[in-house]
Amino acid sequence: MESTASQDNRETIPTSNPSETSPSAGNALGDAGAVGPTSPRSERDARSERDARSESGAGPWRAESLRQSRRRCREIANSHYENFLVATVFLPKRLRQPFYDLYAYCRTADDIADQSGSRQEALDGLAEYAKQIDDVYAGRPVSGIFVALAQTVRDFDLPRRSLEDLLVAFRQDQTVTRYGTVEELLDYCRYSANPVGRLVLKLSGCLNDRTAELSDQICTGLQLANFWQDVARDRDIGRVYLPADVMRLHGVTEAMLGEAITPQPLRRLLAAECDRAEAFFRRGLPLAEEVPAWLAKDIRLFAHGGLATLAAIRRIDFDVLRKRPKVTKLAQMRLMLRACLGRLN
């Protein structure tokens, strides 16, 4: 995690701005070298830089800072190449940089939450991110990846609440490690997963009440599928996402999570929860009929990827403590091909 840059080193974009990072953030951006090729500048890039110069009166160095920040966001996205490739395979070129900017924010915030040296360090880092979101919408100076994010917020009028809701979930992970009811877990998903879908819809120009509701279904389904895939991993870091009320219903105790082979009561619980997650995907898939064709392909790809994760859990008879279920590379390639051919429904 990088700490906050000094106020003197931040850049200003009127109307939108946060800050990533540390006294070394400038160096990190300056070194921007290479985790994969960078895309050529788009007309939107050039227009954004002209607007930033004219409105801030900052001169050519301001545009260079924006270019550096965007390059850093691309590096972060490319450093998670496989995940980001799936997310952007059908993405129009004009939207790639905004997606890089948004991904960099989500990725670095998540890393603060999960990779900080202590709970307090994570909370401090997330508090700094929250402060910088304040700066974005107040038009105060920012640095690092937030120069690019601020421009994207400004260009697309991204909703502040969605950016802040993600931080709510990351903070919650530092203080809440058990969930008493299904409702509590679904409320967590409202912060941890659903904002991402809404931000993507906003970038794509198709966010409304109907699409937001359907997107929430898919995003919640993806989050639940991830929980049931990673029961053992989460247990090892002290987190249990299985709701206590459901555990009681199926006769599951927390001690069972420490066993090498998944006990039958836990398998029955996971079978029921995988069915619940599948229902979220099925309810959300009509979203593909409400959005542009390119986004519809991505939506179907993600939803069917989540369904494939549930199938992988079922295939090992819910024995998630012995072996982490995975969607094979071959299965992923098949899904990608079917999406390209328009054969995912």
RODO-2510 file (C-alpha; in nm, 4 decimals, decimal comma):
residues 345
     n   res          X          Y          Z
     1     m     0,0000     0,0000     0,0000
     2     e     0,1231     0,3470    -0,0788
     3     s     0,0755     0,6313     0,1631
     4     t    -0,0531     0,9760     0,0788
     5     a     0,1296     1,2238    -0,1382
     6     s     0,1927     1,5653     0,0065
     7     q    -0,0512     1,8379    -0,0841
     8     d     0,2181     2,0270    -0,2767
     9     n     0,2707     1,7404    -0,5177
    10     r    -0,0936     1,6904    -0,6133
    11     e    -0,2578     1,7994    -0,9329
    12     t    -0,5942     1,9657    -0,9736
    13     i    -0,8815     1,8755    -1,2028
    14     p    -1,1739     2,1063    -1,1331
    15     t    -1,4895     1,8990    -1,0484
    16     s    -1,3305     1,5580    -0,9844
    17     n    -1,0309     1,4413    -0,7853
    18     p    -0,8732     1,1889    -0,5246
    19     s    -0,5148     1,0810    -0,4421
    20     e    -0,3534     0,7490    -0,4499
    21     t    -0,0459     0,7662    -0,2675
    22     s     0,2900     0,8355    -0,1213
    23     p     0,5886     1,0603    -0,1536
    24     s     0,7134     0,7902    -0,3922
    25     a     0,4000     0,7919    -0,6042
    26     g     0,5471     1,0446    -0,8404
    27     n     0,8477     0,8209    -0,8933
    28     a     0,6265     0,5197    -0,9534
    29     l     0,4354     0,7110    -1,2170
    30     g     0,7498     0,8489    -1,3681
    31     d     0,8955     0,5009    -1,4060
    32     a     0,5804     0,3858    -1,5837
    33     g     0,7331     0,1287    -1,8006
    34     a     0,5736    -0,1799    -1,8937
    35     v     0,3533    -0,4523    -1,8033
    36     g     0,2290    -0,5082    -2,1519
    37     p     0,1759    -0,2620    -2,4358
    38     t    -0,0175     0,0595    -2,3922
    39     s    -0,2909     0,1660    -2,6264
    40     p    -0,2538     0,4764    -2,8452
    41     r    -0,4063     0,7985    -2,7241
    42     s    -0,7720     0,8416    -2,8113
    43     e    -0,9543     1,1571    -2,9114
    44     r    -1,1195     1,1464    -2,5665
    45     d    -0,7683     1,1528    -2,4095
    46     a    -0,6687     1,4528    -2,6148
    47     r    -0,9942     1,6372    -2,5478
    48     s    -0,9720     1,5666    -2,1724
    49     e    -0,6181     1,7012    -2,1632
    50     r    -0,7178     2,0160    -2,3544
    51     d    -1,0084     2,0699    -2,1145
    52     a    -0,7872     2,0173    -1,8113
    53     r    -0,5310     2,2686    -1,9391
    54     s    -0,7849     2,5340    -2,0274
    55     e    -0,9838     2,5029    -1,7051
    56     s    -0,6932     2,4776    -1,4640
    57     g    -0,4580     2,7156    -1,6425
    58     a    -0,1894     2,4634    -1,5586
    59     g    -0,0044     2,4477    -1,8902
    60     p     0,1559     2,1494    -2,0673
    61     w     0,2889     1,9858    -1,7482
    62     r    -0,0744     1,9234    -1,6446
    63     a    -0,1440     1,7126    -1,9545
    64     e     0,1761     1,5184    -1,9010
    65     s     0,0666     1,4351    -1,5460
    66     l    -0,2655     1,3030    -1,6769
    67     r    -0,0835     1,0900    -1,9337
    68     q     0,1428     0,9484    -1,6622
    69     s    -0,1527     0,8693    -1,4386
    70     r    -0,3378     0,6952    -1,7190
    71     r    -0,0280     0,4965    -1,8029
    72     r    -0,0026     0,3841    -1,4403
    73     c    -0,3667     0,2718    -1,4455
    74     r    -0,2983     0,0681    -1,7586
    75     e    -0,0022    -0,0939    -1,5871
    76     i    -0,2134    -0,1941    -1,2879
    77     a    -0,4773    -0,3444    -1,5161
    78     n    -0,2199    -0,5265    -1,7262
    79     s    -0,0518    -0,6659    -1,4157
    80     h    -0,3748    -0,8598    -1,3622
    81     y    -0,3872    -0,9409    -1,7313
    82     e    -0,6021    -1,2541    -1,7310
    83     n    -0,8777    -1,1050    -1,5156
    84     f    -0,8774    -0,7764    -1,7014
    85     l    -0,8686    -0,9410    -2,0451
    86     v    -1,1928    -1,1236    -1,9677
    87     a    -1,3483    -0,8021    -1,8377
    88     t    -1,2603    -0,6005    -2,1494
    89     v    -1,2576    -0,8490    -2,4348
    90     f    -1,5631    -0,6923    -2,6018
    91     l    -1,4994    -0,3372    -2,4805
    92     p    -1,5024    -0,0560    -2,7394
    93     k    -1,1653     0,1113    -2,7722
    94     r    -1,3047     0,4472    -2,6605
    95     l    -1,3952     0,2993    -2,3197
    96     r    -1,0739     0,1122    -2,2472
    97     q    -0,8900     0,3908    -2,0664
    98     p    -1,1879     0,4773    -1,8440
    99     f    -1,2100     0,1087    -1,7539
   100     y    -0,8369     0,1066    -1,6745
   101     d    -0,8889     0,4054    -1,4452
   102     l    -1,1813     0,2465    -1,2639
   103     y    -1,0096    -0,0909    -1,2358
   104     a    -0,6971     0,0694    -1,0881
   105     y    -0,9057     0,2323    -0,8156
   106     c    -1,0885    -0,0912    -0,7287
   107     r    -0,7717    -0,3011    -0,7430
   108     t    -0,5551    -0,0773    -0,5255
   109     a    -0,8313    -0,0261    -0,2683
   110     d    -0,8806    -0,4027    -0,2503
   111     d    -0,5056    -0,4519    -0,2058
   112     i    -0,5053    -0,2048     0,0819
   113     a    -0,7842    -0,4012     0,2474
   114     d    -0,6252    -0,7433     0,1993
   115     q    -0,2497    -0,6873     0,1936
   116     s    -0,1786    -0,4243     0,4567
   117     g     0,0466    -0,5187     0,7456
   118     s    -0,2241    -0,4760     1,0064
   119     r    -0,5934    -0,4050     1,0428
   120     q    -0,5216    -0,0500     1,1541
   121     e    -0,2922     0,0108     0,8597
   122     a    -0,5684    -0,1062     0,6268
   123     l    -0,8259     0,1169     0,7944
   124     d    -0,5905     0,4151     0,7732
   125     g    -0,5275     0,3508     0,4048
   126     l    -0,8977     0,3174     0,3304
   127     a    -0,9684     0,6363     0,5250
   128     e    -0,7201     0,8125     0,2994
   129     y    -0,8968     0,6779    -0,0075
   130     a    -1,2278     0,8040     0,1307
   131     k    -1,0723     1,1458     0,1810
   132     q    -0,9494     1,1493    -0,1753
   133     i    -1,2952     1,0654    -0,3064
   134     d    -1,4067     1,3763    -0,1177
   135     d    -1,1340     1,5657    -0,3039
   136     v    -1,2513     1,4305    -0,6390
   137     y    -1,6008     1,5693    -0,6006
   138     a    -1,4860     1,8919    -0,4335
   139     g    -1,2324     1,9683    -0,7092
   140     r    -0,9330     1,9619    -0,4756
   141     p    -0,5813     1,8493    -0,5793
   142     v    -0,5007     1,4800    -0,6277
   143     s    -0,2096     1,2623    -0,7434
   144     g    -0,1177     0,9173    -0,8666
   145     i    -0,3950     0,7075    -1,0209
   146     f    -0,6511     0,9557    -0,8928
   147     v    -0,5584     1,2127    -1,1557
   148     a    -0,6880     0,9698    -1,4186
   149     l    -0,9819     0,8551    -1,2079
   150     a    -1,0853     1,2144    -1,1481
   151     q    -1,0924     1,2837    -1,5209
   152     t    -1,3033     0,9719    -1,5799
   153     v    -1,5424     1,0707    -1,3013
   154     r    -1,5747     1,4081    -1,4678
   155     d    -1,6134     1,2754    -1,8232
   156     f    -1,8770     1,0157    -1,7332
   157     d    -2,0410     1,1729    -1,4281
   158     l    -1,9724     0,8581    -1,2236
   159     p    -2,1886     0,8316    -0,9119
   160     r    -1,9990     0,9142    -0,5959
   161     r    -2,1982     0,6685    -0,3899
   162     s    -2,0784     0,3670    -0,5875
   163     l    -1,7128     0,4595    -0,5396
   164     e    -1,7702     0,5142    -0,1685
   165     d    -1,9757     0,1968    -0,1220
   166     l    -1,6770    -0,0145    -0,2264
   167     l    -1,4772     0,1405     0,0561
   168     v    -1,7578     0,0572     0,2997
   169     a    -1,7153    -0,3117     0,2121
   170     f    -1,3367    -0,2987     0,2396
   171     r    -1,3617    -0,1353     0,5827
   172     q    -1,6206    -0,3915     0,6880
   173     d    -1,3756    -0,6704     0,6053
   174     q    -1,1442    -0,5287     0,8707
   175     t    -1,4019    -0,5344     1,1483
   176     v    -1,6680    -0,7958     1,0592
   177     t    -1,5588    -1,1566     1,0113
   178     r    -1,8895    -1,3375     1,0742
   179     y    -2,2461    -1,2897     0,9468
   180     g    -2,5506    -1,3770     1,1524
   181     t    -2,8089    -1,3990     0,8738
   182     v    -2,8439    -1,4305     0,4996
   183     e    -2,9796    -1,0762     0,4964
   184     e    -2,6600    -0,9458     0,6567
   185     l    -2,4485    -1,1236     0,3971
   186     l    -2,6568    -0,9889     0,1097
   187     d    -2,6255    -0,6399     0,2566
   188     y    -2,2479    -0,6834     0,2461
   189     c    -2,2740    -0,7793    -0,1222
   190     r    -2,4621    -0,4554    -0,1825
   191     y    -2,1386    -0,2737    -0,0962
   192     s    -1,8716    -0,5213    -0,2074
   193     a    -2,0033    -0,6250    -0,5498
   194     n    -2,3033    -0,4301    -0,6743
   195     p    -2,1299    -0,0902    -0,7082
   196     v    -1,8920    -0,2311    -0,9697
   197     g    -2,1765    -0,3317    -1,1987
   198     r    -2,3431     0,0053    -1,1624
   199     l    -2,0194     0,1871    -1,2444
   200     v    -1,9736    -0,0260    -1,5564
   201     l    -2,3294     0,0537    -1,6639
   202     k    -2,2654     0,4240    -1,6105
   203     l    -1,9477     0,4132    -1,8186
   204     s    -2,1448     0,2338    -2,0872
   205     g    -2,4236     0,4919    -2,0880
   206     c    -2,7010     0,2534    -1,9885
   207     l    -2,7505     0,2933    -1,6125
   208     n    -3,1137     0,3221    -1,5079
   209     d    -3,3356     0,1724    -1,2391
   210     r    -3,4102    -0,1402    -1,4422
   211     t    -3,0514    -0,2146    -1,5483
   212     a    -2,9188    -0,1371    -1,1987
   213     e    -3,1574    -0,3884    -1,0420
   214     l    -3,0615    -0,6626    -1,2878
   215     s    -2,6919    -0,5857    -1,2574
   216     d    -2,7155    -0,6159    -0,8782
   217     q    -2,8499    -0,9690    -0,9214
   218     i    -2,5517    -1,0791    -1,1307
   219     c    -2,2947    -0,9047    -0,9125
   220     t    -2,4387    -1,0560    -0,5955
   221     g    -2,4389    -1,3977    -0,7638
   222     l    -2,0717    -1,3558    -0,8526
   223     q    -1,9849    -1,2580    -0,4967
   224     l    -2,1713    -1,5551    -0,3493
   225     a    -2,0107    -1,7983    -0,5951
   226     n    -1,6715    -1,6637    -0,4912
   227     f    -1,7548    -1,7121    -0,1229
   228     w    -1,8528    -2,0762    -0,1702
   229     q    -1,5487    -2,1425    -0,3873
   230     d    -1,3174    -1,9962    -0,1234
   231     v    -1,4572    -2,1302     0,2054
   232     a    -1,1163    -2,2765     0,2991
   233     r    -0,9171    -1,9687     0,1942
   234     d    -1,1443    -1,7373     0,3895
   235     r    -1,1273    -1,9664     0,6928
   236     d    -0,7463    -1,9439     0,6820
   237     i    -0,7587    -1,5640     0,7095
   238     g    -1,0182    -1,5700     0,9863
   239     r    -1,3308    -1,4944     0,7830
   240     v    -1,6494    -1,6988     0,7652
   241     y    -1,9090    -1,5860     0,5133
   242     l    -2,1481    -1,8762     0,5805
   243     p    -2,4386    -1,7098     0,7649
   244     a    -2,4884    -1,8374     1,1200
   245     d    -2,8630    -1,8900     1,0706
   246     v    -2,8020    -2,1165     0,7704
   247     m    -2,5280    -2,3025     0,9571
   248     r    -2,7702    -2,3758     1,2404
   249     l    -3,0365    -2,4876     0,9955
   250     h    -2,8029    -2,7491     0,8448
   251     g    -2,6324    -2,8513     1,1690
   252     v    -2,2975    -2,7010     1,0698
   253     t    -2,0532    -2,5861     1,3379
   254     e    -1,7567    -2,3582     1,2836
   255     a    -1,5278    -2,6382     1,4007
   256     m    -1,6281    -2,8346     1,0895
   257     l    -1,4556    -2,5712     0,8745
   258     g    -1,1214    -2,6924     1,0080
   259     e    -1,1627    -3,0485     0,8833
   260     a    -0,9603    -3,1831     0,5913
   261     i    -1,2619    -3,3396     0,4209
   262     t    -1,5854    -3,1423     0,3991
   263     p    -1,8472    -3,2942     0,6370
   264     q    -2,1854    -3,3905     0,4958
   265     p    -2,3819    -3,1176     0,6804
   266     l    -2,1560    -2,8531     0,5279
   267     r    -2,1939    -3,0088     0,1836
   268     r    -2,5720    -2,9903     0,2159
   269     l    -2,5440    -2,6262     0,3194
   270     l    -2,3229    -2,5459     0,0203
   271     a    -2,5623    -2,7252    -0,2139
   272     a    -2,8438    -2,5009    -0,0956
   273     e    -2,6288    -2,1876    -0,1160
   274     c    -2,5094    -2,2705    -0,4669
   275     d    -2,8756    -2,2986    -0,5663
   276     r    -2,9373    -1,9570    -0,4114
   277     a    -2,6438    -1,8071    -0,6031
   278     e    -2,7626    -1,9623    -0,9293
   279     a    -3,1027    -1,8022    -0,8812
   280     f    -2,9346    -1,4600    -0,8651
   281     f    -2,7638    -1,5233    -1,1990
   282     r    -3,0866    -1,6413    -1,3618
   283     r    -3,2744    -1,3343    -1,2406
   284     g    -3,0000    -1,1033    -1,3651
   285     l    -2,9343    -1,2472    -1,7104
   286     p    -3,2191    -1,0492    -1,8746
   287     l    -2,9847    -0,7502    -1,8311
   288     a    -2,8184    -0,8624    -2,1546
   289     e    -3,1384    -0,7678    -2,3388
   290     e    -3,1280    -0,4122    -2,2014
   291     v    -2,7763    -0,3032    -2,3047
   292     p    -2,5658    -0,2603    -2,6222
   293     a    -2,4575    -0,5796    -2,7995
   294     w    -2,0923    -0,5548    -2,6943
   295     l    -2,1861    -0,5208    -2,3270
   296     a    -2,4454    -0,7969    -2,3555
   297     k    -2,1655    -1,0361    -2,4552
   298     d    -1,9593    -0,9389    -2,1512
   299     i    -2,2587    -0,9714    -1,9202
   300     r    -2,3394    -1,3186    -2,0464
   301     l    -1,9728    -1,4159    -2,0225
   302     f    -1,9505    -1,3068    -1,6592
   303     a    -2,2805    -1,4629    -1,5580
   304     h    -2,1984    -1,7924    -1,7243
   305     g    -1,8512    -1,7789    -1,5714
   306     g    -2,0176    -1,7574    -1,2310
   307     l    -2,2470    -2,0450    -1,3195
   308     a    -1,9395    -2,2430    -1,4267
   309     t    -1,7866    -2,1789    -1,0824
   310     l    -2,1002    -2,3197    -0,9194
   311     a    -2,0789    -2,6203    -1,1530
   312     a    -1,7172    -2,6751    -1,0464
   313     i    -1,8249    -2,6763    -0,6806
   314     r    -2,0973    -2,9292    -0,7583
   315     r    -1,8573    -3,1407    -0,9617
   316     i    -1,6389    -3,2086    -0,6569
   317     d    -1,9492    -3,2892    -0,4525
   318     f    -1,9081    -2,9648    -0,2518
   319     d    -1,5810    -3,0872    -0,0950
   320     v    -1,4361    -2,7355    -0,0876
   321     l    -1,2220    -2,7979     0,2222
   322     r    -1,0173    -3,0659     0,0486
   323     k    -0,9786    -2,8924    -0,2859
   324     r    -1,0530    -2,5474    -0,4209
   325     p    -1,2939    -2,5860    -0,7147
   326     k    -1,1806    -2,4156    -1,0336
   327     v    -1,3098    -2,3461    -1,3805
   328     t    -1,0489    -2,4998    -1,6110
   329     k    -0,8677    -2,2974    -1,8751
   330     l    -1,0362    -2,5074    -2,1416
   331     a    -1,3791    -2,4312    -1,9984
   332     q    -1,2928    -2,0618    -1,9865
   333     m    -1,1847    -2,0682    -2,3513
   334     r    -1,5063    -2,2420    -2,4491
   335     l    -1,7118    -1,9793    -2,2697
   336     m    -1,5149    -1,7044    -2,4434
   337     l    -1,5681    -1,8629    -2,7827
   338     r    -1,9394    -1,9107    -2,7232
   339     a    -1,9674    -1,5484    -2,6130
   340     c    -1,7851    -1,4318    -2,9266
   341     l    -2,0216    -1,6356    -3,1414
   342     g    -2,3261    -1,5087    -2,9566
   343     r    -2,4142    -1,8544    -2,8247
   344     l    -2,4435    -1,7706    -2,4567
   345     n    -2,7991    -1,7025    -2,3436
***
